[in-house]
Amino acid sequence: MLEELKNQKNKLTHKINNLDIKNSLLTDNLDLDYIETLIRQKFLFGKNGETLYIIKKNEN
């Protein structure tokens, strides 16, 4: 029982921390480094230490 409560506490703490980070992204001052990290994790793009560049094609 105690172990289950500790696990539940850890999960809830992790969720709260995650929500705090997401909430901080809703401000006017965006943390572009964190957004880049999210993009890399979401799309499995790049490796640690690399910089992500977005190149737009000019189709004229």
Secondary structure, 3 states (H helix, E strand, C coil): CHHHHHHHHHHHHHHHHHHHHHHHCCCCCCCHHHHHHHHHHHHCCCCCCCCCCCCCCCCC
